[in-house]
Amino acid sequence: MEKVISDNDKIESLIQYYKDNGLLIVGLNDSQGVNTTSTFFKKGLLEYLAAALTSEELMPEIINAFSLTMNKTEHIDYFLKNNLSLEEIKLSQIYSVVSAFEKAVSDLGLPKFLGKIGNVYRLIYTPKQGDENIKISTSLRNAIEPVMIYSSGVNDLMREVGANPFGIKGDYKAKDKKPNYYYTLEKINDPKTLRKVMDAIKKNYESILGINARTDIYALGAYIPKSLRSEEMNIFRDLVIAYNESLLNLCKQYGITFVDTEEVGKNYNNSESNFHISTAGHNALANYILGYMYQNKIVSKKENHYVNKDIYQILNNGSNGIIESTLFDYEQSCKRAMELSGYSKERELAIADEHKRETAVFQKVLTHRTK
């Protein structure tokens, strides 16, 4: 009879595995890792992972780069290429939340200053002494067997189709009055849409593994939120399924662990207006990932066979480098918008505005650091 191993024993095995070389856990870069204000004083995915593996013998180091604003695939390369410090990452998270709140209240017709409530996130993201010396790419390169929680691609997909999971439903209901739904429909039916997103994820994988080929990447799949479970939303649900299939195949090519999040999404998100899982969902997801880690490191003793090849030189430009990149993105979006008309032009200008807000976030980071 096969011996049943308890969860505590599995965690202890992982602690023993990592204790001699240490453990770096990096989170990039979707807002799945950012708790909403209703769970403000509770843990998130990375905190649950680190807490489970913390003991007298092991103190995991965390670099949490999850962001409400810098949450597209290109932002991963910006962070890595410019070797952003943990101080800069935390400051950008604070200003990203403020920026997101300001946009939300402005969209509702409320005074923009109300978005300043996002400054409450200073309580959890305020840099600590020494954070300025912790650089994301340097830490990743120097780690023996770092763990990367990769949560990206879904935000790219939403940007490409012009809607988020609950915005799509509203667009469908107003399809006879606004062009949004038909624009999204056209984008979903275009095979180039998904291919573009997958190409960007592939570039991320090569960037991360180029810095450290021993990185264990755990890529989070997408789950279908409640707002997409009705029959009229089938075409959008099919897009999520196609995304997961493509992501799974891409993960196999690079020896990356695909994490199916569908059950977590069903059990820990029943909201029509919020597509992020609850705090309990973060805990459940952390347990899933710990199970995958145990299987990879203890049971199958998985080794990465990726041939290390740097795809760009790591610079130490920090926030200045991010600003340069987001300004370029803004200029390119404005140029593309000039060649378009109708709703396509409107949508491209909205993307340009995203890049403008990204630049503003890092200008604030730079100003804060030079005070």
Secondary structure, DSSP 4 states (H G I P E B T S, - for coil): -PPPPPHHHHHHHHHHHHTTT--EEEEEE-GGGSPPGGGTTS--HHHHHHHHH-SSS---EEEE---SSS-SHHHHHHHHHTT-BHHHHHHHHHHHHHHHHHHHHHHTT--GGGGGGGGGGHHHHPPPTTGGG-BHHHHHHH-SS-EEEEE-SHHHHHHHHT--TTHHHHHHHTTTT-SHHHHHHHHHH-HHHHHHHHHHHHHHHHHHHHH-TT-EEEEE-----GGG-SGGGHHHHHHHHHHHHHHHHHHHHHTPEEE--HHHHHHH---SS--SPPHHHHHHHHHHHHHHHHIIIIIS----------SS-----HHHHHHHHHHHHHHHHHHHHHT--HHHHHHHHHHHHHHHHHHHHHHHHHHHHT-
